[in-house]
């Protein structure tokens, strides 16, 4: 990304942008050999790396043990991984949390909780940690099409609440639960699953659900066959609704032409909200407010309605202390808490901290284990054996460097917005039409990545022809032409590293029932079918991450102010900068105006949250691997493989 000046011959060459989506100029690094007696001994290299490998494994272990003790409340809550064939004819996956206090003689309330679309059962950790700690039995499901559950049939969202009602029926049979105290809670499309579960429960000979909390999705306000008539679809059940003031998808009112009349932060005053708080009445003049519990007799039973309106966004719901307080308060009031604690006495954040430590350890392991394998006979040929010294960039090289960064960022942001507005891609992205692409979200992100990877390759070629070749760039010396043997070795080494890294994830899942994550970025265990789906999408991610690694390392490696880490930091920043700018622009507009940027749908902004971290980390990881190998393909292959697996294991799978 800049030009390096080599004393004596003034050789320079062109480099590509840090985003991997364009090229920038940079000077070729030179190897300042310090020995004439042949390759240096690998022992110092191995010893230096042993510390980091041991530290990465230690972080993974500390993460697993720490998260385990928090989610089991000091080993007083048993955690079971359940998978069973339901009455819907599909396998449903769930985590069962059973406190020691729940027995056949001392039956406990049970709450079935669900994540939203494109997520998994672990996204409900705030709820299952806090509710189980208070004595509730909790079942956190993978909705059909998510996590370890069977794929979702096209159009099967309403069938038995996408699996939630199947879990309710199982819960009712457990010997240690009180069948009169069954609650359900869902976030986003998990709330829609709760709504459909209520409909299924209404049709059952013996209704099972007594309390419902809907988080970040609309309630069913009107008659399901006549949307102009407000009714009480929930009967005598207790129902709560969490409506975020900055929800990207819901809680707006519209005129007859579909134009928005109110923003989410005005929801409490809308007819829908007032009807909900008035138990289905549509013409009440009594204006009810958020945060108040309203009671009314329905069919001879006392029922509760409550509306919460926190000032937060839709994806923040599962990670919100405030929403977790609402959940605790609601179920304590409606089902009673076997072991009541103050709602603000929460420890799930400690689990989140340990999960994040594991995510850091996982990333460190990718680098440290790669370097460790370079000390083995099978992969020693990939190890760089000659020390070298980087020189600073020239002024001309810096012009190319910064100019290409700007071009890269603009193209990256523009291409993402253009793809998000494509009507042709919409049925594929949302899995709303029959197609061989069973996961729309990873396909969209992968396609965007591949387009930017191709753009990067084009710019690198242009850069080389116009600047690099006539300034002494040697493609073989910077690792762009390593030879087929080195490329095949890189693929083999990359596979070993990726398999070993996810092997740690599976061990942690097996022994501790935890994973590595922070908010919407998760590295978790998965079912075998995800491997074949990953193979389908891997080429898209390979185009980008290999090009990105070549751009960062073979074209853009030099010193700034005599420090290489400054160069690495700039590359990491610009890798993520276009994504970061889009997210900031989206939410700044939302907070100021009360609504999103016109034409930029909310889900496309949400999908970028984990991408910010991944792109920044990709620059650092690929740089560290390149320093040890002089091979830009190895780091690109490892990162592409890991990102592909992460993508396909944290999303929705739909089959036609």
Secondary structure, 3 states (H helix, E strand, C coil): CCEECCCCCCCCECCCCCCCCCCCCECCCECCCCCCCCCCCCHHHHHHHHHHHHHHHHHHHHHHHHHHHHHCCCCCEEEEEEEEECCCCCEEEEEEEEECCCCCCCCEEEEEEECCCCCCHHHHHHHHHHHHHCCCEEEEEECCCECCCCCEECCCCCHHHHHHHHHHHHHCCCCCEEEEEEEEEEECHHHHHHHHHHHHHHHCCCCCCCEEEEECCCCCCECCCCCCCECCCCCCCEEEEECCCECCCCCCEECCCCCEEECHHHHHHCHHHHHHHCCCCCCCCCCCCCCCCEEEEECCEEEEEEEECCCCECCCHHHCHHHHHHHHHHHHHHCCCCCCCCCCCCCHHHHHHHHHHHHHHHHHHHHHHHHHHCCCCCCHHHCCCCCCECCEEEHHHHHHHHHHHHHHHHHHHHHHHHHHCCHHHHHHHCCCCCCCCCCHHHHHHHHHHHHHHHHHHHHHHHHHHHHHHHHCCCCCCCCCCCCHHHHHHHHHHHHHHHHHHHHHHHHHHHHHCCCEEECCEEECCCCCHHHHHHHHHHHHHHHHHHHHHHHHHHHCCCEECCEHHHHHHHHHHHHHHHHHHHHHHHHHHHHHHCCCCCCCCHHHHHCHHHHHHHHHHHHHHHHHHHHHHCCHHHHHHHHHHHHHHHHHHCCECEEC
